[in-house]
Amino acid sequence: MRLPLAATLALSLALPAAAGPVSFANGWQEQRLSLFSSNDYRFGNTLSMVSDGSVSIAWTRVGQGDWGSKGASWSWTVEQSVTATNLAQKGGDDRNISLYFVFVPESIAPSLQGANIRSLLGNDDVRIMQYAWGGNHARGQVIPSPYGPAGQGVTIALRQAGTGSHSEVVDLAADYARAFGGAPGALVGLAVSGDSDDTDGMIRAAIGNLTLR
């Protein structure tokens, strides 16, 4: 990816996600990371995506009732995969599909409900965990993001590059403690991305059954 994710994910988020189970039918919006690069997203019971030498994200706000979520589960499928990459390498970190969880301290979450991308540029309070299917890393490895301010974002490897269908259950609180130390604040945003621009590859993937708990 060519631009910092911390600036694009954050809180320029439109409509709230449903409590508990997260709907992919409403409230999601694409954010381009490059003027000439965009994935093809389809929203409904699942979020499906085609990425053809491109990169972008789809994002939504988490409703206030789910700000305290400490875990999540979902299922995802990859029908066509990019090659394995090094997810720690800036400009060479393509991956099939990623699910992002955006946290801010509970004390400031209410004041940031209307924040836009520009106002959050360089905001040291934002923390982003990205669970990735792609790369060549061991499951559970925490990889500091090569984008944005140091210490603000991490990638947690779940599946190496390849095709298939899997279900995931993650402990957000435990992973946050491993990645950043301490307890997570308020979970205010979610995002999904596919990244094939560096390898000029093709991705066909989908995610569904996302539940916060």
Stockholm file with secondary structure:
# STOCKHOLM 1.0

chainA/1-213         MRLPLAATLALSLALPAAAGPVSFANGWQEQRLSLFSSNDYRFGNTLSMVSDGSVSIAWTRVGQGDWGSKGASWSWTVEQSVTATNLAQKGGDDRNISLYFVFVPESIAPSLQGANIRSLLGNDDVRIMQYAWGGNHARGQVIPSPYGPAGQGVTIALRQAGTGSHSEVVDLAADYARAFGGAPGALVGLAVSGDSDDTDGMIRAAIGNLTLR
#=GR chainA/1-213 SS CCSCHHHHSTTCCCSEECSSBCCSSSSCEEEESBTTBCCEEEESSEEEEEEESCEEEEEEEECGGGTTCCEEEEEEEEEECCCCCCTTSTTCCCEEEEEEEEEECTTTTGGGTTCCHHHHTTCTTCEEEEEEECSSCCTTCEEECSSSSTTSEEEEEEECSSCEEEEEEEEHHHHHHHHHSSCCCEEEEEEEEEECTTTTCEEEEEEEEEEEC
#=GC SS_cons         CCSCHHHHSTTCCCSEECSSBCCSSSSCEEEESBTTBCCEEEESSEEEEEEESCEEEEEEEECGGGTTCCEEEEEEEEEECCCCCCTTSTTCCCEEEEEEEEEECTTTTGGGTTCCHHHHTTCTTCEEEEEEECSSCCTTCEEECSSSSTTSEEEEEEECSSCEEEEEEEEHHHHHHHHHSSCCCEEEEEEEEEECTTTTCEEEEEEEEEEEC
//
